[in-house]
């Protein structure tokens, strides 16, 4: 298994949606989502630029409620919130795992994001194989 094959197998696992949001509601958005490991201070791990866009993951069945609570508007600029919407999310409450974020970045149309996702996925796969061979 390599990063390209893994990306093909996980393709369209999550849909990305962008929203405008008032500054006063950004903290509320952060409380309702699982932050992406590819943003904030961890953006450097993916060689991405740190931005002020709130980015994270939310279950599809919770999206409408979050949009209503935070008064998110789609199709309006500037984009302040980027959500990866999935039917189910891996268990946990903290930042979404690097592997999930890398898989989603590997699907990006942006060449830098795609490369960063593929490189991170391949590194995680290689690390896993090294661990397996050590045991």
N, C-alpha and C positions, 0 to 999 in steps of 0.2 A: 504494500500500500504506500502510495506517495501522496503528496499534498494535492496534486491535480485530480487524482482519482477520488480522494476523500471529498474534495469540493464538489465533484460531480454527484457523488452519493448523497450529499447533504443539501444540494441545490434547492432553493426556494423553501427552505425550512422556516424562514422568517421573512415577513414583508416589512420593508422600511417605509415609514410615513413621516413627513416633515410638517411642523406646525409653527405658527407664530404664537407667542405667549407674552403676556404682560410680565415685566420684571418682578412685580409683587407676587406672582403665582409660580415663579420658577422653583422656589423652595418646596412648594406643595407637589409639583411634578416630581422633584427628586425623591420625595417621601413615598410616592406611589409606584416607582419603577425600581428595577434592578440596574444600577449603573453599568455601563459598558467598561470593560477593562482596557479598551482602546482609546479612552478619553481622559481628560484631566491629567494628573501627574503621570499616569501610566502611558500616555500617548507616545512618549519617547521610546518605550519598548517596541513600538511598531514603526518608529521613525516618522511619526505623524506630528503635525503642528498642533499645539494646544490651542483650543478655541473656547469661547464662552458658551457654545451650544450645549445644552443639556442633552445627553444621549444615553439611552438605556433600553432595557427590555421590559415588555409588558405582555401578559397573557391576553389573547384575543377577547376573551369574555370580560376583561376588565377595562378594555380600551374606551368604550362609550362612556363609562362612568368617569374615567380620568379626563376625557375631553370635556365633559360637562362640568366637573368640579373645578377644573383649571381654566376653563373658557378658552381652550385651544382652538385656533383657526387654521384650517388647511388652505393652501393656495395663496397665502398672504406673506409678504416679506416684511422684515427680515426673518429668516428661519431661526428660531431660538430653541426648538425642541426637535430631536430626531429619535423616533421610537422604532424599535425592532419588534414587530408584533408576531407572536407565534401561538399556535394552538396549545402548546404545552412548553413549560420552561423546566430546565433541570432544577432539582431541589436546591434550596439555599436562599439566603436573604441578603448576602453580601454582593459585591461586584460580580458580574457574570464572568465565568471562567475564561481564561485566555484562549482556550481551544474553540469555544463557541464564538467568541469575538473574531478570532482569526478566520474561522470558516465563513463568517458573514462578510468580513473585509475581502476575502478571496473572491467573492461574487460581485464586488463593486465594479462599476463602469469606470471609475477613476483609476488610472494606471498605477499611481502611487499606492493607493489603498489596496488594490488587488495584489501588487507585489509584496506589500507588507504582510498581508494575510497569508499568502502562499509561503513566504519565507518563515513566518512564525509557525505555521502548521507543520512545515517540513522539519523545523527544529524540534517541535514537540514529538513528532513521530520518531525522529532519530534518537531523542532522549529516551523514549519508551523502549525502543529496540536495544539500546545500550543497557538499560536496567534489566531487561529480560535476559540478556546474555551474561550479566554479572551474577544472576541468581542461580 
